[in-house]
Amino acid sequence: MKIEIENKERPEELLELINKGRYFTKLKAVPKETNSFTIPLKVSSYNELNLMVSDLLKASIILLNPDANGLSSFTKDFNVNVMTLLEIALQLLPEDEMELLDDLWKFQ
């Protein structure tokens, strides 16, 4: 009987934990759309945004093109700034949600 009581209390604890409001902050729901979200990506200028997108495209072309030298026909600068790609990845990591997973792990 004690096991049943513990099991009934655990979902309530779980809901209380989730409703604290500090989780699920990375994705922002798109109004009037089902299952659509946006992710904030901080940039300092249009130029920085352009460089980020450019590096993503260059990296994709290089990885998809077996002859990487062919990239030079698309652009003057075919060097990819890997730091930019890593900065994008860092901004996309859902830190608050990872904390929730740590808290949920305690419920197992």
RANOR-V481657 format. One record per run of one state. SS is the DSSP state (@ for helix, = for strand, . for the rest). FROM is the first residue (numbers start at 1). TO is the last residue. If there is no record, write none. Layout:
((SS & FROM & TO) (SS & FROM & TO))
This chain:
((. & 1 & 1) (@ & 2 & 18) (. & 19 & 26) (= & 27 & 29) (. & 30 & 36) (= & 37 & 39) (. & 40 & 45) (@ & 46 & 64) (. & 65 & 67) (@ & 68 & 73) (. & 74 & 81) (@ & 82 & 92) (. & 93 & 94) (@ & 95 & 105) (. & 106 & 108))
